[in-house]
Amino acid sequence: MESSLEVPTATSVRAVPAKLLVDNRIVINNHLARSRGGKVSFTHIIGYALVKALAVMPEMNNGFGHDEKGKPVLITPAHVNLGLAIDMAKPDGTRQLLVPSIKTAETMDFAHFWTAYEEVVKKARAGKLTVEDFQGTSISLTNPGTIGTVHSVPRLMAGQGAIIGVGAMDYPAEWQGASAETLDRNAVSKILTLTSTYDHRIIQGAQSGDFLRIVHGLLLGDQGFYDEIFESLRIPYEPIRWVQDVSATHDEDINKVARVQELIHAYRVRGHLMADTDPLEYKQRRHPDLDITNHGLTLWDLDRQFATGGFGGQPFLKLRKILGILRDSYCRTVGVEYMHIQDPSSGAGSRPRSRSATRRPPARSSCASCAASTPRRPSRPSCRRSSSGRSASRSRAASRSSR
């Protein structure tokens, strides 16, 4: 730590809208909850964005050192070893900062990076880190935003070229008193502040700022960033795309309700084409009629409420909820298509059944212990006449015997 005092540093700061990051993370974690389990954090995605940005600007991965004669030299690491600043609480109440690193991060896809990240954190929490885990770190990532810090200027360790800080994710200060409805109506996004503290002997301010610009673009979906993450996690849908909001006038709001109805109809007709029905082959399914941008809607509409005409059992629903119902009904592992049925009574009857299938109660377990702990519904007679019929028969027999 004392050696970091000798490093001449400067810091670049950039604010990034976090709307797309938040929405795509929701899609990712919903898919993981339905399949393999686990949870992806914002820092996982941001850390992977840093690794991808270093492939574009490898000079940010360089370091400053000295040769055997004491002359200054530029260190060019062969790999990206991303250090993770982990805050640890000691038994006596004091805190300790550990910075182990993910080795050869540039060779990993997102799924492997996510696994390696969690392994490093797990070893740190369990106190099982070794000297090798700290060696060879070329660039570091720290996240002071977890305690609400907007941004900070962290210490840069000798031998590293830069350390990237991730600040708190929150709405701009001037909007923090607004209601959720006002924020959604005005398309106000939460802001994420990124900082790049760099060794000024080997990295210039323009390079640092350009590096943050690349990270900014990746977090907004440049270079197929989210497509690569979805493919790595085998998510069979397209990620949400970054687009500007459509102006929200009164007439436009009325038009958007009609567009939502068109979107609902499109899922009823073609939703089965996006169903993940092949367990042996991964394919990212898409259809232009099921893309909300082709219906004049954007990611900014996801948290806005629209009149549904009773769809989903509610007069008004958020577009995010509407899409969830539609995908659960038509686009999961079973494809449902009934609009070709000519008989109106048959087609109308299949619609509610297809949606209620996603809310079906769990099947009764065959395990004896589980069955014993599961409350059973009271048994009913197999025929309505069974109990009343028997009593009537007894009465007739009694009257005949008395005669």
N, C-alpha and C positions, 0 to 999 in steps of 0.2 A: 504493500500500500504506500509506503514511503517513496518508492521509486516513481509512483504516478505523479508526484509533485514536480518532477523534473520534465514532464511531458508538456510542451506548449500546445494548448488546445484552443479550438474555437467551436462554436455550435451553430448549426442551422436548424430552423424550426419551420414546420409545415402543418397546416390543418387539413384534415381529410374528411369529407362527408362519410359517415358510417352507415348510411341507409342500406346500401347494397350488401355490405358485409353482414349486417344484422339479418337481413331477409334471407340471404343464401345460407347463413348458419342455421336458421330455423328449419329450412328445407333439409339440410344435411342431418341435423340431429333428429328430426322427425323420421327420416328414413332409417337412421341407425337404431332408433327405438323400436321400429317395426322389424328389424333384421338382426344384425350382429350385436347390437348393444354398444355402449360407450357413448362418449360425449366429446365433441370438438369445441374448444374454447376459441375466443378471439385471438389469443396469443399464438395458438397453433397456426392459424391462418396467416397472421401477420409475420410470424417467424418464417413460414414457407415463402411468403412474398419477398422477404429479405434475401433468401437464398436464390430465388429466381432473378431478383434484381442484380445480384452479384455476378450472375452469368452474363449480364449486359455490361456491367461496369466492374470488371475484376480488380481494377486498381483500388477499390475501396476495401479489398481484402488484404492489401499489402501492410507491411509493418516496418518500423524503423529499428535498426540495431547497429552493432559494431562488429568489425571483424577481429581476428586475433591480434592485429596491430593497433586496435583501438580506433580505427577509422570508421566513420559512419557509412553504413551500407543500407540499401533498400532490400528488405526481406520480401520475397515473393513466394508465399506458401503454395504447395502443390494442390491443396484441397481447402475447402471451406469447412472450418471447424467452428461451429456456431456456439458461443458461450451463452449460458442461461443463468441470469442472476436470480438466485433462489434465496429468499429471506427465511431463516430458520430461527425458531424460538428455543432458547436453552432452558434446562430445568430451573435455573435460578432466576428466570424472567428476562434475562438479557437476550439480545438478538445477534445473529451472526449471518453474514452474507457469503454465500458460496456461489462460485461461478464455474461449474463443470461444463463440458462442451459436448455437442453432438458431432462425432467425427464423420468426415466425408459426406457432409449434408448435401452437396451438389449432385451426388449420385442417386439420391432417393426420390421416389415419387411421394405424393402426399401421404399415402397410407403408411409407408415405411417411416417417413419423417415423424408422423404423429406417434407411431409406436416407439421410435427411438426417443422422442421428447418425453413421453410418459415413463419410459424406463429410467432415464436420467433423474427425473423428479422423484420417482419411487426410491431409487438408491439413495438420493439425498435425504429423503424423509426417514429412511431406515438407518441412516448413518453408515452406509456401506460403500461410500465413494472411495476410490483409490487415487494414488498420485497420477496415474495415467489418465484419469478422467479430467484432470485440470491442465494437462500438458497440451501444447500446440494450439491453443485457442487463437484464432485469427481475427475474429470480430465478435462482439457481444451484443446481447439483447437484454434490456432491463425494462421492467413494467411498474413504474411508480404509480400508475393510474389505479391500481387495485386499492389504494388507500385514499383516492380522490385527488391526487396531485395532477394538475393540468399538464405541466411539463417541468422537467428539471435538467440540470447540467451535471451528469454523472462523472465520476472519476474514470479516466482512461488509463488502463494498465500498460506498462512499458512492453513493447513488442507488438501491440495491437494497433491497427490503423484507425479504428472507429468503434464507437459503442452507440447503439440505437436505443432511444428511450420511447416508450409508449405511454402517453398520458391518459388521463381519465376520459371516458366517453360520456358526453353529456350534451344537452342542448345549449346553443349559444346563450350567454348570460342575459341578453335582452329578451329572450323568449322563455326563460325558465319560470315566469309567472303565468304563462298562457295555459289554457286548458288543453287536454289531449285532442279534443275536436278542432280547436283553433290551429294547433300544430299540424294536424293531418290536412285540414282544409288549405293551409298555406304552404304545404310541402316543405316543412322545416325538418331538417335531418339532424340527428345527433352528430357531434363533431369529435373526431379523434385527432389528438395532437401528437405528431412524431417529431423527435429531435435526433440530430446526428452530431455527436461530439467527436471530433476527429483530430488527429495529429497534424498540426499545421506545417510540419516539416516535409511531409510527403503527400498531403492532400490539400487542395485548394478549396476555397469556399464555393466556387462555381461547381466543382465536382461533387461536393457534398450536397448542394442544393439540387443538382441534376439527379443524384441518386435518390433523394426523397421524391422527386418528381416521378421517377420510374416506379417506385413503390406505390405512390399515389395512383398512378395509372393501373397498376396490377390490382389494387384493391377495388377499382372501378371496373374490372373485367378485361383490361387490355391483354393482348397476346393469349387469349383463351385461358386466362388464369383459372377461373371457376370451372370451365369445361374440363380442365385437366384434373382438378380436385374431384369433381363428380365422377369422372371416368375412373380415377384411382380407387374411389370408394364404391364403384359399381352402382352408382345411383342412376336408374334408367330414365331420368328426365333431364331436360335442359335446365341450366341454372337461370336465375332471374337476371335480366339485362338492365344495364344502366341507360336510362333515357330521361330527357327532360319532361317535366310535368306539362300536361295540356292545360291551357288557361281555364280557370273555373268560373265561368259566368253562369247566370241562371239558366239560360237556354242550353248551355253546354252540360249542366248537371242533368237536365231532362234527357238530353241525347245520350248521356252515359248510362242512364237507367235502361234505355232501349238497347244499348250495346251490351250491357250485362245480360239482358234477356237473350240476345243473339248468342252470347258466349255459352249460356246454359243450354240452349238448343243445339249448339255445335257439339257439346260434350255428349248429349243424348244421341246424336246421329253418328259421331265419329270417335267418341271417347274410347271405344274398345280397340281402336287402332294403336293406342298408346299403352295398352295393358302389357304388363311384364309377364307374358305367358310362356316364355322359354327359359327354363331353369339351367339349361346347359350352355347357352351362349349369351354373353353380355352385349347389349345394344342400347345406345342412348336414343330413346324413341321421341319423335317429334312429329307434329303435324301443323301446317300453317293455320288451319282453322281453329286450332286449340291454343294458339299463341295470343296472349292478351293484347300485345302491341298491335296485332292485326285487327283488333276490334276497337282501336282508339283508346285503349286503357294502358296504364303504366304501373310501375312498382309504387308510385306515389298514391295510387288508388287502393292499394291493398288494405289499408286501415281506414278507408272511408266507407260509410254505410250507404247501401242502396236499397230501394224498394224491390222486393222479390216476388210479390204476388202470392205469398204463402209458401214459397220454396223453402225447404228445410224446416217447415213448421213455424216460421217467423215472418212477420211483415217486413222487417228490415234486417239485413245482415251485412257484416263487413265483407268486402271482396275476398279477403284471405280465407274467411270461413266458408264462403260459397265455393271457392276453388277446392278447399279441403273436402267438402261434401261430394263435389263432382268427381274428384280423383278417387276418393274412397269407394264411390259407387261404380265407376266405369274403368278406372285405369290402374288398379293394383295388380294382383296376380290372377284375377278373373276378369275377363272382358265381358261387358253386358251391352247388348244391342237389341232394341225392340222396336225401333221406329219404322222398320219395314213391315210390321204387322198391319194388315189392312183392317182387321176387325177392331173398332175403337174400344170395345169392352176388354178385349184381350190385351191391347197395348197399354191402356190406362191401368189395368190391374198389375202389370209387371213393373211399373215404375216405382211405387212405394216399396214393393218387396225387394227390389234391387238395392234401394238405399238402406232399408232396415237390416239388410244382411250384414252391414258393417257394425251394427250394434247388437248382434245376436248374443245372448248370454252364453257363457262358457259351458262346454259339455261336461256332464257329470263324470268325475274321475272314476276309473276302475279300481283304484287303490282302496283297500278296505279301511285304512285309517282315515283317508280323505273322505270317503263316503260316510263314515261314522260321524265325522265332524260337520258334514253338510246337512243343513236342515232340510227335511223332506216335506213336500207339500202334502196336505191331507188327501188320502185316497178318495176317489169318487166312485160311485157305483157304475158298473159297465153299461147299464141301461137305465133310463129314467124310470122304467116300470119296475125295476128289480125290487126296490124297497116297498113302494106303495102297492105294487101288484101282489107281493107276498102277504101283506097285511090284509088286503081286500079278500084274498083267497081264504085266509084263516077265518075271517068274519063269516063268509058264506058257509064254510064247513061247520062252524059252531052253530049257526042257525039251523042247518039241516039235522045236526045231532040232537038239538033241543026238540025239534019236531018229531 
